[in-house]
Amino acid sequence: MTFPAPCEHAMQVMNTHLSQIKVNQNDLEARLAVMDRLYGEEKAKAVVHKKHAAIRKMKAKIIKKKVKLVIAALKCTAAKRKQAAHVAKK
């Protein structure tokens, strides 16, 4: 089927524009894939940072509890006698 010359030209122009749109779309999808990958990496780093922060918090809590126990033991009179006896043995 043949079309008049102006119609043929218009179809060529439209096909050119559509192919350029497809190229731009592919380029945008490639950039989006890169950004998604980078976002995933940053999110993973944030999760690891949060885990490390939680571990540091738990360690600090354990140390604080140990210090309290040591202080309580030193305040106890029986513990003081035992400590004095231990020092006297040396």
Rosetta constraint file for C-alpha pairs under 8 A:
AtomPair CA 3 CA 7 HARMONIC 6.04 0.50
AtomPair CA 3 CA 8 HARMONIC 6.10 0.50
AtomPair CA 4 CA 8 HARMONIC 6.35 0.50
AtomPair CA 5 CA 9 HARMONIC 6.16 0.50
AtomPair CA 6 CA 10 HARMONIC 6.14 0.50
AtomPair CA 7 CA 11 HARMONIC 6.16 0.50
AtomPair CA 8 CA 12 HARMONIC 6.26 0.50
AtomPair CA 9 CA 13 HARMONIC 6.22 0.50
AtomPair CA 10 CA 14 HARMONIC 6.15 0.50
AtomPair CA 11 CA 15 HARMONIC 6.06 0.50
AtomPair CA 12 CA 16 HARMONIC 6.13 0.50
AtomPair CA 13 CA 17 HARMONIC 6.24 0.50
AtomPair CA 14 CA 18 HARMONIC 6.05 0.50
AtomPair CA 15 CA 19 HARMONIC 6.06 0.50
AtomPair CA 16 CA 20 HARMONIC 6.22 0.50
AtomPair CA 17 CA 21 HARMONIC 6.15 0.50
AtomPair CA 18 CA 22 HARMONIC 6.24 0.50
AtomPair CA 19 CA 23 HARMONIC 6.28 0.50
AtomPair CA 20 CA 24 HARMONIC 6.20 0.50
AtomPair CA 21 CA 25 HARMONIC 6.06 0.50
AtomPair CA 22 CA 26 HARMONIC 6.18 0.50
AtomPair CA 23 CA 27 HARMONIC 6.22 0.50
AtomPair CA 24 CA 28 HARMONIC 6.15 0.50
AtomPair CA 25 CA 29 HARMONIC 6.15 0.50
AtomPair CA 26 CA 30 HARMONIC 6.21 0.50
AtomPair CA 27 CA 31 HARMONIC 6.31 0.50
AtomPair CA 28 CA 32 HARMONIC 6.04 0.50
AtomPair CA 29 CA 33 HARMONIC 6.15 0.50
AtomPair CA 30 CA 34 HARMONIC 6.43 0.50
AtomPair CA 31 CA 35 HARMONIC 6.23 0.50
AtomPair CA 32 CA 36 HARMONIC 6.03 0.50
AtomPair CA 33 CA 37 HARMONIC 6.23 0.50
AtomPair CA 34 CA 38 HARMONIC 6.25 0.50
AtomPair CA 35 CA 39 HARMONIC 5.99 0.50
AtomPair CA 36 CA 40 HARMONIC 6.12 0.50
AtomPair CA 37 CA 41 HARMONIC 6.31 0.50
AtomPair CA 38 CA 42 HARMONIC 6.23 0.50
AtomPair CA 39 CA 43 HARMONIC 6.04 0.50
AtomPair CA 40 CA 44 HARMONIC 6.12 0.50
AtomPair CA 41 CA 45 HARMONIC 6.28 0.50
AtomPair CA 42 CA 46 HARMONIC 6.26 0.50
AtomPair CA 43 CA 47 HARMONIC 6.31 0.50
AtomPair CA 44 CA 48 HARMONIC 6.30 0.50
AtomPair CA 45 CA 49 HARMONIC 6.11 0.50
AtomPair CA 46 CA 50 HARMONIC 6.18 0.50
AtomPair CA 47 CA 51 HARMONIC 6.26 0.50
AtomPair CA 48 CA 52 HARMONIC 6.21 0.50
AtomPair CA 49 CA 53 HARMONIC 6.13 0.50
AtomPair CA 50 CA 54 HARMONIC 6.17 0.50
AtomPair CA 51 CA 55 HARMONIC 6.24 0.50
AtomPair CA 52 CA 56 HARMONIC 6.17 0.50
AtomPair CA 53 CA 57 HARMONIC 6.14 0.50
AtomPair CA 54 CA 58 HARMONIC 6.21 0.50
AtomPair CA 55 CA 59 HARMONIC 6.19 0.50
AtomPair CA 56 CA 60 HARMONIC 6.16 0.50
AtomPair CA 57 CA 61 HARMONIC 6.21 0.50
AtomPair CA 58 CA 62 HARMONIC 6.24 0.50
AtomPair CA 59 CA 63 HARMONIC 6.19 0.50
AtomPair CA 60 CA 64 HARMONIC 6.07 0.50
AtomPair CA 61 CA 65 HARMONIC 6.21 0.50
AtomPair CA 62 CA 66 HARMONIC 6.22 0.50
AtomPair CA 63 CA 67 HARMONIC 6.17 0.50
AtomPair CA 64 CA 68 HARMONIC 6.26 0.50
AtomPair CA 65 CA 69 HARMONIC 6.26 0.50
AtomPair CA 66 CA 70 HARMONIC 6.19 0.50
AtomPair CA 67 CA 71 HARMONIC 6.13 0.50
AtomPair CA 68 CA 72 HARMONIC 6.04 0.50
AtomPair CA 69 CA 73 HARMONIC 6.02 0.50
AtomPair CA 70 CA 74 HARMONIC 6.17 0.50
AtomPair CA 71 CA 75 HARMONIC 6.26 0.50
AtomPair CA 72 CA 76 HARMONIC 6.35 0.50
AtomPair CA 73 CA 79 HARMONIC 6.03 0.50
AtomPair CA 74 CA 79 HARMONIC 6.17 0.50
AtomPair CA 74 CA 80 HARMONIC 6.15 0.50
AtomPair CA 75 CA 79 HARMONIC 7.57 0.50
AtomPair CA 75 CA 80 HARMONIC 7.28 0.50
AtomPair CA 76 CA 80 HARMONIC 6.34 0.50
AtomPair CA 77 CA 81 HARMONIC 6.27 0.50
AtomPair CA 78 CA 82 HARMONIC 6.26 0.50
AtomPair CA 79 CA 83 HARMONIC 6.03 0.50
AtomPair CA 80 CA 84 HARMONIC 6.04 0.50
AtomPair CA 81 CA 85 HARMONIC 6.09 0.50
AtomPair CA 82 CA 86 HARMONIC 6.09 0.50
AtomPair CA 83 CA 87 HARMONIC 6.15 0.50
AtomPair CA 84 CA 88 HARMONIC 6.05 0.50
AtomPair CA 85 CA 89 HARMONIC 6.25 0.50
AtomPair CA 86 CA 90 HARMONIC 6.81 0.50
